[in-house]
Amino acid sequence: DQNGVRHDHARRPELNSCTIELVAPPEYMNRPCQDPAYLFALDVSAHAVRSGMLKAACAALREHVNALPGGDRTLFGLLTYDSTVHFYNLSPKLSTAKMMVCPEITFELNAAEVENVELPFNEGLLVPLRQSKDLIEDLLDRIPRLWENNKSLETCFGPALCAGAKILGPIGGKLVMVLSEMPSFGVGRLHNRDDKKLYGTDKEKTLLQPQDEWYRKKATACSEDQVCIDVFLGGQQYMDTATISQLPKVTGGQMHFYRGFSVDRGDDQRMQHDMARLMTRETGFEAVMRLRTAVGLKITNFFGNFHLRGKDLLALPNIDEDKAFGFEVALQPNTMLNGNTACFQTALLYTHVSGQRRIRVHTVNVPVTSSMPQMYRLVDWPCMWAVMLRNAIEQAAAEGLTQARSAILDKLVAMLKNYRSCLPASQDAKTLILPDSMQLLPLLLCAAFKNPVLRCNTEGVDPDERAAHHMRAMTTPVAASLRFHCPAIYDVIATLEEGTPQLLSVNGRETLSPTKILLIDNSWQHLFWIGRRVAPQHLDAVFGVESSEDAKEVVAENIQNQALWDLLRHLESPKTSWQFPTTTIIRAGVSPLERLMLRGLIEDELASTVSYSNFLGQLHRLILA
């Protein structure tokens, strides 16, 4: 029309809503939509039995197996493995599951030979869940008893992975691997390369890189077959998570890591919650995602778990509501943007659990300005932080932690130096000036330098733990990442008295009053710190005891502690949690874990990092340099 508005604007949903979902036409289908298929491969070695990991996995499966999405279309399969792979015939024609052991699949075969090993039977490995429901539930009840006296210490993780991929390959689906020790037998076995002499040196980066290419190549093949791999790791010793993480990284999956899996520490509950979330969340299958930008812009980097097919097409065998993706954009050479806005669009083509092929489109139109002060005023600082962190993680593995820390600091300094150059010359050079939209970025950077993600290894950060945190950080939504790096501290007693969460504004030792009970939440741990002189009535309200020595857990929900339980439920939300949190009680001056808790006080000075106030001084000097 005369105003430049399309005549069909009102009839086009994509022109009226930033998010729409369409049913894909037949030309978007290369084959009939796959049925939702889930295959679980459980480690039944002596390590898994003793640690309680096998029992926890079976309990989670038993409780939530019927909640798997897809209804009558859902397919289910189960393998177990130690030094051999055990297949289970779950055909609804049988009265009980039948197991077959195939030792030949784990002997010293190369990758190609393992791929060519025939499965023991063709039917019954992947069955309709609803039809075999009773048989599956009975098997899950029996597996912990069946293997409770297992003496085998070997784990043929690689052969089990190949077997699972071969079963799912024709249709695609989700392959969930549970592992209690480093793969030690058959193809894909790994060797212990953990060397504390490398900590804090330039060679430490090698511990964050995969030790061979087999896992990435296998993951790429799985991605092409629309097989997504999730892994649950719980080793007592070094496991090489940096290598194993290639499986979920390339296939769009997720890695759950429980260092030194311990029932006493509550890892069984954490694992059951994590597995329940995997089995019940909204999930799409055989997906691809394409990103488009306005003319004059180009995408220079992607972040997340995916296989890149083409310059802007992400292959995602599975996509779920807990995944986040990031990308960087730059101007095309010798290009100026026309107009006052720039458009970005993502289109996700996926199969819904109902069997329908759908396209979900997100479109965002952002303002473009030639005014540098205006740009700084409108910065989306949480998004900026998430991208800066992901860049640093990639650099840590490629070049080393020291280089990654220097690079992210240099970026912040360059941004703030440029901002200062836009200000009037009358501004006081003795004052650190930050844009209103970037006030918290220095705090986040200071916190990251004290966090296992980027902390220098003078204190012996476990490479498995660091690689697991790197893996999580690349896919975690922004809110959870912020909580992980900047723990929130709540005054528990004040929360009970006021009836609403009482968040403290300071994250330092000055909050540790001897009469207080504090809750330090970092999105994967709930640390309850008990001062030396807390009144007995407060201890009773929170822990159900009158002496801090007897405090073991938070007392069951009642009228007195309703506000605390409301807060805990809010903090456990999968939308904002790094991982389902465990609860730890710390007594001031007594508990050995108090030292670990103090590392989370990000405004204080630690052994290898400065306090926040000194960090601001250092930042100011670099800006003025």
N, C-alpha and C positions, 0 to 999 in steps of 0.2 A: 504494500500500500504506500501512500504518500509519506509515511513515517519510517519506511524501511523494514516493517514487520511482515513476516511471511503470512500469507492468507490462511495457511493450514496450521498456524501456530497452536491454536486451541485443541486441534485434533492429534497433535504429535506429542506423546508423553515425554519423549527425550528432550523436548524444547521447554518443558514446564517443570520437570523434576530432575534433581541432580543424581538420583538413583532410580533406575527402573529395571525391571526384569521381564524378558520376552521369551516366549516359547520359540525355540529355534526351528526353522523350516527344515525339510528333509535333506537339503543339500549340505547341511552342517553335520551330517552323520556319515561316517565311513563304514559303520557297522551298526547292528541293533544295540540299543543302550544296554550296558552291562548291568547285571544284577549286583547289588552290594555284597561283596565277598570279603570275609575276614578269616585269616589263617593265623593261628597262634603257635609259636614254636617255643617250648618251655625247656629251660636247662634243668635237668634232673640229676646232675652230678652231686657228689658228696658235699661240695661247697654250697650249692643251692639248697640242699636239704638242711644242712647244719645252720645256715644263716637265717632260715625261715623265709627265704625269698620264694621258693617253690610253693610253700603253703599260702603265702600272701597272694601270689598270682592266681592260684586256683580258687581261693576264696573270692577274689574280685571277679573272676570270670563266672563263678557259680552264681554270684549275687546279681550280676548285671547282664548276663548273656542274653536274656530275653528282652533286654532293652535296646539291643543293637538295631539301628534304623533299617527300614526297608520292608518290615512286615513279612508277608509270605514270600517275598522275593529274596530275602537274605540267605546267603550261603555261609556255612561255617566249616572250618577244618581245624585239626589239631595235630601237632607233632611234638615229640619230646626227643631230647638228645643228651648224651654224655660223651662217651668215646665212640658211640654209634648213633645212628638216627633211627627213631622208632615211629612207624606209621600206624595210624589208627583208622580202621574201617568203621565209619559211622553210619552206614547205610540203614535207613529206617526198616529194612527187611529183617535186620538182626535184632535179637533180644538184648544183646550186650555188645559193646565195642570190642573189636578184635584187633590185637596188636601184631605187627610184623616188624622184625628187626632186619635191617639191611647193612651188615658190617662192611660189605664191599664198597659202599659209597664213601667211606672215610679213610680207606687205605691211601698209600702214597701215590695218589693219582694227581695229574696236573688238572688245571681248570677245565680244559676242553674235555678230558676224560670224565670228570665229574658231571659235566653238563650232559654227557651222553648216557649216563647210567639210567637204566629203565626204572620207573617207579614200580613198587611191588604189585600194585593193582590199580586199575583205572577208575573204578567206581568206589564211592564211599569215602574218598579223601576230602571231598568238598561237597557238602550235602545241604539241602534246604533245612534251615534251623528249626522251623516250626514242626517239620515232620519227624526230626530226630531229637526233639527237645528232651524227652525223658532219658534217652540213651546218653546224650551229651552231659546232662546234669549228673547222671550216675558215674560217668567216667571222671568228671572233675572232682567228685567226692572221693574216688578211689585212687587217683594218681598220687597224692601225698603219702598214702599208706603203701601203695605199690612200690615206691622208691625210697621209703624211709630208711632202709638198711643198705642203700647203695654205697659201694666203696670206691667207685670210679672217680678219679680226680681230673680226668681229661674232659675237655669240652670241644666237640667238633662243630664249632659255630659256623664255619664256612660251608661245610657240606649240608648242614641243616638249612642254611640260607639258600643254597642252590636248590635243595629239594623243595622248599617253600615257593621259591620263584618259579620252579618248573610246574608246580601244581596250579599256581595262580596265573601263569603266563598266558594261557589261551584267552582268559577273560579280563584279567587285571583285578585289582582290589587292594586290600590292606594286609600287609604282612607284619606281625608284631613279634619281635624277637626278645626273649628274656635271657640274660646272661649274667652269671655270678662270678666269673673269672675270665682272665684274658684268654682268647682262643688259642688252644694249644695243640690241636690235632687236626690233620687233614688240610685240605686247601684253605687258604686264608689264615693259617696259624700265624701268630705274631710272636716276636721275641721281646723280652724286657729290655728296653733301651733307656729307662729312667736313670739318670746320672746326676747326682746332686752337685757334682763338680761343674756342671754346665749352668746351674742356677746363677742368675745375675750376670752372665757373660753373653757375648754376641751369639754364641752357639745355642743358647737356650731356645731360640726360635725353631730349631729343628725338632724340639719336643712338641711343638704346636703344629707341625706339618705331618701328613700321613707318611708312614715309613715305607709303603709301597703303593703301587697303582691298582692292585687287584680290586680293592674295595670300591674305588671310584669307577672303574670299568664295569664292575658288576652292577653298581647302582645305576649307571647310564643305561645298561641293558634292561634293567628292571623298569626304568622310567619309560623306555620305548615300548615296553609291554604293559604300561599303565599300572605297574605295581608300586605302591608306596610302602616304605619301610619305616616303622617306628621301633626304637630299641629301648629296653629298660636294663640298665647296667647297675650292678651292686657289688663290685669286687672288694675284697679286703686288702688286696695288693694292687700294684700298678696294672691298669687295664689297657692303656693306650687309647683313650677316648678320642684323641685327635684323628686316629686312623679310622676307628669304627664310625665316627660321626659322619664320614663321607656318605654312608648309606642314607640316613635321613636328609642330609644336606642336598643331595642330588635328586632325590625322589619326592621332595616336598613333605617329608615326615618330621618326626620330632624325637629328641633324645632325652630320656629321663635318667639322671645319674644320682645314685645314693652311695656316697663314699663310705666304705666299710659297713655295708648294710647291717642294721642292728634292730632287732625287735625291741630291745630295751629303750632305744632312743626314739622309737615310734616310727621307724622307717617302713614297717609293714602297713601302718595306717596311711602313711603318705603314699605308698605305692598303690594301695587299694583305691584311694581317692583319685590318683592320677590315671589309673587304668579305667576307673569308672567314667571319668571325664572323656577319655578317648572313645569309650564305647557308646556314650549317650549324646555327645555334642552333634550339632548339625554338620554334616559332611557331604561334600560333593565329590564325584568321581570323574575320571578321565577328562581332566580340565586342561585348558590352555588359556593364558591371559596375554592380551596385547595392550601395550601402552602407546598412546598417541599424544603428540604435542602440537601446539600452534606452529604455523609456518614461521621459520626463523629460529626455532629452538631444536635442540637435539638432546637425546638421553645419552649420558656418558657412563653411567654405572647403575647396576641393580644390586639390591641387598635382600637376602632372604634365602629360603630353601627351595630350589627349583633347578631345572635343567634348561639352559638357554638354547633355544632353537631359533636361529636367525637373530637379527640385531635387536628385535623388540618383542619377541614371542617367548613367553615362559611356559615350559611344560610342567604341569602339576598333576601327577597321577591321582592325588587326593588334595582337596582344599577344605579347610575347616575354619570355624569361627574364631579360633585362637591364634591364627597366623597373621603376621603383619609383614608387609613388603615395603621397601624403600627404593628410591631412585634419585639420581642426580641429573640435573638439567643444565645445559650451557647454551649460550648463543652460538648460532652458526657463524663461521668466519665472515667478516665484512657484512654483517646483517644488522638491521635495526628493526625492532618490532613496530608494526603499524597498529594504531588504535590505543585505547586506554586499558585493554584487558588482554590476557593470554589464557587460552583454554587447554586443559589437560583432561584426558579421558582414558579410562581403563575398561576393557571389555573382557569379561570372563565367560567363556563357553564351557559348560560343565553338564554332567548328568546328575539330575536330582535323584534322591533315593526312591522316589515314586516311579522312576523309569522314564522321566521326561527330560529331553535335551533342552537346556535353557541358556539364555545369554543375560548376564547381569552387567549393567553398564553404570559406571560412576563417572560423572562429568563435573568438573569444577572450573569456574572462571575466576581468575585472580587479577587484581588491579596491577597495572603497569605504570610506573612513574619515572620521571627523569630527575626527580628531587632525591638526593641522597639522604637528607635528614628524614624525609617522609618514609623512605624505605626502611630505615632503621627503626622508626617509630612503630611500624606495622609488622615487624619480624615475628614469625611464629616460633618462639624460642624452644618449646618442647620438640617440635619437628626438627629444628636446626640441631638440637642436642642429639637426637636419635641418629641423624645422618652422620654427624661428626664422630659419634661413638662407633658406629659401624665401620667408618673409614679407618679409625684407629685400630680396630680389631683386625681388619684385613692386613693392615700394615704391620701389626705385631707379629703375625705369622710369617709374613713375607720378608721383613727386614729386621725385626726385633722389637722388644718392648721399649727400649730406650729411644729408638727412632720414632716409634709410634707416639710415645708421650711427648717428645719434642715437637712432632708434627702437629698434634692437636693443640698444643699450647701456642705454637707459631700461628696457627689459623686464627685463634682467638685474639692474639696480640695484633695481627694484621687487620682484623675487623675493627677492633677498638681504636687502633691508630688511625685508620681511615675515617672513623666516626669523629675523632678529635679534630682531624683536618677540616671537617665540615663546619666546625663551630667557630664563633667569632674569636678573633685574636685576643680579646680581653679576658677570656676564660683563664682561671688560675691554673697554672701548670703544676702546682703542688697538690692538686686535688685529682683523685681518680674519678673520671666522669664516665658513666655507663648509660647507654640508652635505657629508657624505662622498660622496654620490651626485652632487654637482655640482662636485667639486674641479677638473675639467678644463675646465669651461665658460669661465672667464675666459681660459685659454690659447687656446681655440678662437676666442674673440671677438677677442683680440689678434692671432691669426694671420689671421683674416678681414680685418682692417683693413689687413694688409700684402699681401693676395692680390689679383690682378686682378679678382676678383669684386666686391669692395667698396672697394678702395684708392682714395683720393682721387687725382685726375688731375693732381697737380703734376708727375708724372714722365712724362706723356704716354702713358697706357695706351691702346692701340689700341681704338677702339670696336667694330671687328669682333671682336677677340679677347675683349673683355669680354662682348659679346652672346652669343658662342659659349659662353663659360664659364657664363653665366647659363642658357643653354639646357640645357647638360649637367647643371648642378647641380639642375635641377628634376626630373630623372628618374633621377639616379644613386643606386644603393643607398648606404646610410649608410656602410658600411665604406670605399668608394672616396672618398666626400666627406671623411671624416676624414683619409685619407692625403693628399688633395690640399691640404688646408688646413694640416696638420701633417706636413711631410715627415719621413720616417724617415731617420736617419743611421746607417750601418753602418761599423764598422771592418773593412775588407777584409782586411788582413793578419792581424788577430786571428781573423777568420772562417776563413781558411785554416789557421791554426795549431790552432784549437780544433775545427774540423770542423763547427761549428754557427754560425748567424748571430749576430753580436755587435752588438746594437743599443745605441747610445749613449743615455744617459738625458738628456743635455743637448743642446739645439738652439741653439747659439750659437758665436761665434768661438773660444771656448776649446777647441773640439774640433779646430781646424785645426792640428794638430801637424805640423811640417815633415818628420817621419819616417813619416807615415801616408799611406795611400791610403784615402779615404773614398768611400762610395757614398751619395749623397743621392737618395732615391726619393720623388717626389711624386705617384706613380700615373700619370703620363703622360710622365715623363722619368727616365732613369737618368743622373745626373751623377757621373762619377768624378773626384774631386779628388785631384791628385797633389802631395804636399808637395815642397819644394825638395831635401830630403836623404833621399829614399827609397832604400834599399839596392838595388843592381842585381838581386840574386836575387829580391826581391819584385816588381820590375818585370817580370822574366822570367816569373814564375809567373802574373801577371795579364794582361800585355799581350804577352808573348813578345819583349820588347826589353830592353836593358840601360840605355838612356837615356830619360828622360821625353820628350825631344824627338821620339823615334821612335814614341811611343805613339799608335796610331790606333784600335785596337779591342781588345776583350777577346779573348784568344787562345782557340782552340778548346778544347773540354772535354777535360781529361786528368785523371790521378790527382791531380796537384798542386792543381788548382783546382776539383775536384768540388764542394766545399761552396759555392763562389761561384756556380757554374752552377745548383745546386739552389735557391739563394736567388733568382737571377734568374728562374727558371721559376715559382717561387711568386709573385713580384711581378708577373709578366705575366698572372696569372689574370684573365679578363674579369669575374669576380665582384667583384674588389676594385680594378680599375684604372679610372681616369678615362678613359683612352684607351690603346691599345697603345703602350707607352713606346719612345722612341728613346734611343740611347746617345750621350752627349757626353763627351769627354775634356777636362778643364780642368787646366792646369798653373798652380800657385800663382805669382802675380805676373807671369804672362806672358799667359795666355789672356784675351781681351777679354770672354769669357762669364763670367769669375769674378764680375763685378759682378752679373750676373743670378743666379748661384748664391747670392750673399750675401743676396739678398732673401728666400731661402727659410729663412734662419736666423731663425726667428720670435721668439726670445728677445732678439734684438739690436735696437738702435735704428736706424731707417732715416730717410731724409730727411724723410718726412712722418708718421712714426709713432714712438711712444715704445717703449722697451724693455719687456719683460714685467714686470720688477720695478717700473718706474715706472707701468706700466698698473695693476698691483695697488694701488699707492698712490693713484692717481687714482680707482679703483673704490671703495676704502675711504672716501675723502673724500665721494664722492657718496652712499654708503650712510648716512653719519653726518649728511649735510646735512639 
